[in-house]
């Protein structure tokens, strides 16, 4: 009887740990993807500005 209760309690704790680990993994993936999107956006903006500067006519005074 006591062994069954200990097994049930242990299984419950392991399930909670597993679900918590999955939640943390999803959060880490979300943070990584968010930072990747920011990096790609900044790179594209920089490339666009550089491309615009090289194609615009030079106005020298």
C-alpha positions in Angstrom: 0.0 0.0 0.0 2.7 2.5 1.0 4.8 1.3 -2.0 2.0 2.1 -4.4 1.5 5.5 -2.9 5.3 6.2 -3.2 5.2 5.0 -6.8 2.2 7.2 -7.7 3.8 10.2 -6.0 7.1 9.6 -7.9 5.3 9.2 -11.2 3.4 12.4 -10.6 6.6 14.4 -9.7 8.3 13.0 -12.8 5.4 14.0 -15.0 5.4 17.5 -13.6 9.1 17.8 -14.2 8.7 16.6 -17.7 6.0 19.1 -18.5 8.0 21.9 -16.9 11.0 20.9 -19.0 8.9 21.0 -22.1 7.6 24.5 -21.2 11.1 25.7 -20.6 12.2 24.3 -24.0 9.4 26.0 -25.8 10.3 29.3 -24.1 13.9 28.9 -25.1 13.0 28.2 -28.7 10.7 31.2 -28.7 13.5 33.5 -27.4 15.9 32.1 -30.0 13.5 32.6 -32.9 12.6 36.1 -31.7 16.3 37.1 -31.5 17.0 35.5 -34.9 14.1 37.5 -36.5 15.5 40.7 -34.9 19.0 40.0 -36.2 17.7 39.2 -39.7 15.6 42.3 -39.8 18.5 44.5 -38.8 20.7 42.8 -41.4 18.1 43.4 -44.1 17.7 47.0 -43.1 21.4 47.6 -43.2 21.8 45.9 -46.6 18.9 48.0 -48.0 20.4 51.2 -46.7 23.8 50.3 -48.1 22.3 49.3 -51.5 20.3 52.6 -51.6 23.5 54.6 -50.9 25.4 52.9 -53.6 22.7 53.4 -56.2 21.7 56.9 -55.4 23.3 59.6 -57.5 26.2 61.3 -55.8 25.6 65.0 -55.3 28.8 66.8 -54.7 29.0 70.5 -54.2 
